């Protein structure tokens, strides 16, 4: 005989605690998971601090795989052309802590072209990385690096509310 357990309702407690575990996982999944693909917009940085670099990321999350694809922009109060850095192709992955209160562990990376200022001629490819620890509402803390700059332990906000 084969028994099927559904995560949609309560499961009676079994002698070995399986029912309690399934109920716990069901509640946890209901608060964290979305189905299919969904859009995220986040702001990483010390908003309101003059001159602080701010990372704006917009991407689509494939919920079943945890893969993220999108684009980012780093803004900073600097004279042109240095105030905005566009990162057109950002990819990443979401993982879960698996213990305690469930947290999203998000990694993002991408590359972008940096033009060398005159009198030099040319450009080079710079690398971008971000590491974020977020709750189910996409708020938390994170760090990011770009073109030799490292921004550590800054707030992350969900720009969609």
C-alpha positions in Angstrom: 0.0 0.0 0.0 1.3 3.5 -0.9 0.3 6.5 1.2 0.3 10.0 -0.1 0.8 13.0 2.1 -0.4 16.4 1.0 1.1 19.6 2.1 -2.2 21.5 1.8 -3.7 20.6 5.1 -2.8 19.4 8.5 -1.3 15.9 8.8 -2.1 14.0 12.0 0.9 13.6 14.2 2.5 10.2 13.8 4.4 8.3 16.4 7.8 9.2 14.8 7.0 13.0 14.4 6.7 12.8 10.6 3.3 14.5 10.7 4.7 17.4 12.8 7.6 17.8 10.4 5.3 17.8 7.4 3.1 20.5 9.0 6.1 22.6 9.8 7.4 22.4 6.3 4.0 23.2 4.9 3.8 26.4 7.0 7.3 27.3 6.1 6.7 26.8 2.4 3.5 28.8 2.5 5.3 31.8 3.9 8.4 31.6 1.6 7.5 30.1 -1.8 5.8 31.6 -4.7 4.9 29.5 -7.7 6.2 30.0 -11.3 8.1 33.2 -12.0 7.8 36.5 -10.2 9.3 40.0 -10.3 11.5 41.4 -7.6 12.8 45.0 -7.2 15.2 45.7 -4.4 17.4 48.5 -3.1 20.7 47.7 -1.5 22.5 50.4 0.4 22.3 53.2 3.0 19.5 55.2 1.5 19.6 58.8 2.8 23.3 58.8 3.4 24.9 61.5 1.2 27.3 60.0 -1.4 26.5 56.4 -0.5 26.4 54.0 -3.5 22.9 52.4 -4.0 22.3 49.2 -5.8 18.9 49.0 -7.6 18.2 45.5 -8.8 15.2 44.3 -10.9 14.8 40.7 -11.8 12.6 37.7 -12.4 12.8 34.8 -10.1 12.1 31.3 -11.4 10.6 29.9 -8.1 11.1 26.2 -8.8 14.8 26.5 -9.6 15.7 29.5 -7.6 17.5 31.1 -10.5 17.3 34.9 -10.9 17.9 37.0 -14.1 17.7 40.7 -14.3 19.6 44.0 -14.5 21.1 46.4 -11.9 22.0 50.0 -11.6 24.4 51.5 -9.1 23.8 55.1 -8.4 26.0 57.5 -6.4 26.1 61.3 -6.1 29.1 61.9 -8.3 29.6 64.2 -11.3 28.9 62.7 -14.7 29.7 60.3 -16.1 30.5 58.5 -12.8 27.2 58.8 -11.0 25.4 55.8 -12.7 26.7 52.3 -13.4 24.5 50.1 -15.5 24.8 46.4 -15.2 22.7 45.0 -18.0 22.9 41.2 -17.4 22.7 40.0 -13.8 22.2 36.4 -12.9 21.9 34.7 -9.5 20.7 32.0 -7.3 18.4 31.8 -4.2 19.1 29.2 -1.5 17.4 28.7 1.9 19.2 28.4 5.2 17.3 25.2 6.1 17.5 25.9 9.9 15.9 28.3 12.3 13.7 31.0 10.7 14.0 30.5 7.0 16.1 33.1 5.2 16.8 33.6 1.6 20.5 33.5 0.7 20.8 35.4 -2.6 23.9 35.6 -4.8 24.0 37.9 -7.8 26.8 38.5 -10.4 27.3 40.3 -13.7 29.7 42.2 -15.8 29.6 45.6 -17.4 31.8 47.8 -19.6 33.8 50.6 -18.1 35.1 53.3 -20.5 38.6 54.8 -19.7 38.5 58.6 -19.3 40.5 60.7 -21.7 43.3 61.1 -22.6 43.4 57.3 -22.5 41.4 55.4 -25.1 39.6 52.1 -24.5 37.4 50.2 -22.2 37.4 47.1 -20.0 35.0 44.6 -18.6 34.4 45.0 -14.8 32.7 42.5 -12.5 29.8 42.9 -10.1 28.8 40.7 -7.2 26.2 40.8 -4.4 25.5 38.6 -1.5 22.2 39.1 0.4 20.5 37.6 3.4 16.7 38.3 3.2 13.5 37.4 4.9 10.3 36.3 3.0 9.4 40.0 2.2 12.9 40.5 0.5 14.2 42.7 3.3 17.4 42.2 5.1 21.1 42.9 4.8 23.7 42.5 2.1 27.0 43.4 0.5 28.1 44.2 -3.0 31.3 44.9 -4.9 31.9 46.6 -8.2 35.0 47.9 -10.0 37.2 47.6 -6.9 34.7 49.1 -4.5 33.3 46.9 -1.7 30.1 48.0 0.1 29.5 45.7 3.2 26.6 45.0 5.6 24.1 47.5 4.3 20.3 47.4 4.4 18.2 45.7 1.7 14.7 47.0 1.0 11.9 45.6 -1.2 11.1 48.5 -3.6 7.7 47.0 -4.4 6.6 47.4 -0.8 
